């Protein structure tokens, strides 16, 4: 995820971020299946998707802490 994309995510609401998390989790499942079936040649994509998911989850946590505090 590029810096510009990450900055765009920071402006989204919690519900939009939750949808992004669900979308990324489904992509990870698909990538895992493709990797097991030897369809996916670019195995680095799996790692980058996991990192993107972690970034979004961090944003969600930050936004919930800000709202509560």
FIKOLZA-1660 file (N, C-alpha, C; in steps of 0.1 Angstrom, whole numbers, plus 5000, padded with zeros to 4 digits):
% residues 69
   i   px   py   pz ch aa at
   1 5008 4988 5000  A  X  N
   1 5000 5000 5000  A  X CA
   1 5009 5012 5000  A  X  C
   2 5006 5021 4991  A  X  N
   2 5014 5033 4990  A  X CA
   2 5010 5043 5000  A  X  C
   3 5018 5053 5003  A  X  N
   3 5015 5063 5013  A  X CA
   3 5003 5071 5010  A  X  C
   4 5000 5074 4997  A  X  N
   4 4988 5081 4993  A  X CA
   4 4976 5073 4996  A  X  C
   5 4977 5060 4993  A  X  N
   5 4965 5051 4996  A  X CA
   5 4963 5050 5011  A  X  C
   6 4973 5050 5019  A  X  N
   6 4972 5049 5034  A  X CA
   6 4965 5062 5039  A  X  C
   7 4969 5074 5033  A  X  N
   7 4964 5086 5037  A  X CA
   7 4949 5087 5034  A  X  C
   8 4945 5081 5022  A  X  N
   8 4931 5081 5019  A  X CA
   8 4923 5072 5028  A  X  C
   9 4929 5061 5033  A  X  N
   9 4922 5053 5043  A  X CA
   9 4920 5060 5056  A  X  C
  10 4929 5069 5059  A  X  N
  10 4928 5076 5072  A  X CA
  10 4916 5085 5073  A  X  C
  11 4911 5089 5061  A  X  N
  11 4899 5098 5061  A  X CA
  11 4886 5090 5061  A  X  C
  12 4886 5077 5059  A  X  N
  12 4874 5069 5058  A  X CA
  12 4868 5067 5072  A  X  C
  13 4855 5063 5073  A  X  N
  13 4849 5061 5085  A  X CA
  13 4851 5047 5090  A  X  C
  14 4847 5044 5102  A  X  N
  14 4850 5030 5107  A  X CA
  14 4843 5019 5099  A  X  C
  15 4830 5022 5095  A  X  N
  15 4823 5012 5088  A  X CA
  15 4830 5009 5074  A  X  C
  16 4835 5020 5068  A  X  N
  16 4842 5018 5055  A  X CA
  16 4855 5010 5057  A  X  C
  17 4862 5012 5068  A  X  N
  17 4874 5005 5071  A  X CA
  17 4871 4990 5074  A  X  C
  18 4860 4988 5081  A  X  N
  18 4856 4974 5084  A  X CA
  18 4853 4966 5071  A  X  C
  19 4847 4973 5061  A  X  N
  19 4845 4967 5048  A  X CA
  19 4858 4964 5041  A  X  C
  20 4868 4973 5042  A  X  N
  20 4881 4970 5037  A  X CA
  20 4887 4958 5043  A  X  C
  21 4886 4957 5056  A  X  N
  21 4891 4945 5063  A  X CA
  21 4885 4932 5058  A  X  C
  22 4872 4932 5056  A  X  N
  22 4866 4920 5051  A  X CA
  22 4870 4917 5037  A  X  C
  23 4872 4927 5029  A  X  N
  23 4877 4925 5015  A  X CA
  23 4891 4919 5015  A  X  C
  24 4900 4925 5023  A  X  N
  24 4913 4920 5024  A  X CA
  24 4914 4906 5029  A  X  C
  25 4906 4903 5039  A  X  N
  25 4906 4889 5045  A  X CA
  25 4902 4879 5034  A  X  C
  26 4892 4883 5026  A  X  N
  26 4888 4874 5015  A  X CA
  26 4899 4872 5004  A  X  C
  27 4906 4883 5001  A  X  N
  27 4917 4883 4992  A  X CA
  27 4928 4874 4998  A  X  C
  28 4930 4874 5011  A  X  N
  28 4940 4866 5017  A  X CA
  28 4937 4851 5016  A  X  C
  29 4924 4848 5017  A  X  N
  29 4919 4834 5016  A  X CA
  29 4922 4829 5002  A  X  C
  30 4918 4838 4992  A  X  N
  30 4920 4834 4978  A  X CA
  30 4935 4832 4975  A  X  C
  31 4943 4841 4980  A  X  N
  31 4957 4840 4977  A  X CA
  31 4963 4827 4983  A  X  C
  32 4958 4824 4995  A  X  N
  32 4963 4812 5002  A  X CA
  32 4959 4800 4994  A  X  C
  33 4947 4800 4988  A  X  N
  33 4942 4788 4980  A  X CA
  33 4951 4787 4967  A  X  C
  34 4953 4799 4961  A  X  N
  34 4961 4799 4949  A  X CA
  34 4975 4794 4951  A  X  C
  35 4981 4798 4963  A  X  N
  35 4994 4794 4966  A  X CA
  35 4995 4779 4968  A  X  C
  36 4985 4773 4975  A  X  N
  36 4985 4759 4977  A  X CA
  36 4983 4751 4964  A  X  C
  37 4976 4757 4955  A  X  N
  37 4973 4750 4942  A  X CA
  37 4984 4753 4931  A  X  C
  38 4994 4761 4936  A  X  N
  38 5005 4765 4927  A  X CA
  38 5000 4773 4915  A  X  C
  39 4990 4781 4917  A  X  N
  39 4985 4790 4907  A  X CA
  39 4992 4804 4908  A  X  C
  40 4995 4808 4920  A  X  N
  40 5001 4821 4923  A  X CA
  40 5016 4820 4922  A  X  C
  41 5021 4828 4913  A  X  N
  41 5036 4829 4911  A  X CA
  41 5042 4839 4920  A  X  C
  42 5035 4850 4923  A  X  N
  42 5040 4861 4931  A  X CA
  42 5036 4859 4945  A  X  C
  43 5044 4852 4953  A  X  N
  43 5041 4848 4967  A  X CA
  43 5043 4860 4976  A  X  C
  44 5049 4871 4971  A  X  N
  44 5051 4883 4979  A  X CA
  44 5038 4890 4982  A  X  C
  45 5029 4889 4973  A  X  N
  45 5016 4895 4974  A  X CA
  45 5009 4892 4987  A  X  C
  46 5011 4879 4991  A  X  N
  46 5004 4875 5004  A  X CA
  46 5009 4883 5015  A  X  C
  47 5023 4885 5016  A  X  N
  47 5029 4892 5027  A  X CA
  47 5024 4907 5027  A  X  C
  48 5023 4913 5015  A  X  N
  48 5019 4927 5014  A  X CA
  48 5005 4929 5018  A  X  C
  49 4996 4919 5014  A  X  N
  49 4982 4920 5018  A  X CA
  49 4981 4919 5033  A  X  C
  50 4989 4910 5039  A  X  N
  50 4988 4909 5054  A  X CA
  50 4992 4922 5060  A  X  C
  51 5003 4928 5055  A  X  N
  51 5007 4941 5060  A  X CA
  51 4997 4952 5059  A  X  C
  52 4990 4952 5047  A  X  N
  52 4979 4962 5045  A  X CA
  52 4968 4960 5055  A  X  C
  53 4965 4947 5058  A  X  N
  53 4954 4944 5067  A  X CA
  53 4958 4949 5081  A  X  C
  54 4970 4947 5085  A  X  N
  54 4975 4952 5098  A  X CA
  54 4974 4967 5099  A  X  C
  55 4978 4974 5088  A  X  N
  55 4977 4989 5088  A  X CA
  55 4962 4993 5090  A  X  C
  56 4953 4987 5083  A  X  N
  56 4939 4991 5084  A  X CA
  56 4934 4988 5098  A  X  C
  57 4938 4976 5104  A  X  N
  57 4933 4973 5117  A  X CA
  57 4939 4983 5127  A  X  C
  58 4951 4988 5125  A  X  N
  58 4957 4998 5134  A  X CA
  58 4949 5011 5133  A  X  C
  59 4945 5015 5121  A  X  N
  59 4937 5027 5119  A  X CA
  59 4924 5025 5127  A  X  C
  60 4918 5014 5126  A  X  N
  60 4905 5012 5133  A  X CA
  60 4907 5013 5148  A  X  C
  61 4917 5007 5153  A  X  N
  61 4920 5008 5167  A  X CA
  61 4922 5023 5171  A  X  C
  62 4930 5030 5164  A  X  N
  62 4933 5044 5167  A  X CA
  62 4920 5052 5167  A  X  C
  63 4911 5050 5157  A  X  N
  63 4899 5058 5156  A  X CA
  63 4889 5054 5167  A  X  C
  64 4889 5042 5172  A  X  N
  64 4880 5038 5183  A  X CA
  64 4885 5044 5196  A  X  C
  65 4899 5045 5198  A  X  N
  65 4904 5051 5210  A  X CA
  65 4901 5066 5210  A  X  C
  66 4902 5072 5199  A  X  N
  66 4900 5087 5198  A  X CA
  66 4885 5089 5201  A  X  C
  67 4876 5081 5196  A  X  N
  67 4862 5083 5199  A  X CA
  67 4858 5081 5213  A  X  C
  68 4865 5071 5220  A  X  N
  68 4861 5068 5234  A  X CA
  68 4867 5079 5243  A  X  C
  69 4879 5084 5239  A  X  N
  69 4886 5093 5249  A  X CA
  69 4882 5107 5246  A  X  C
% end
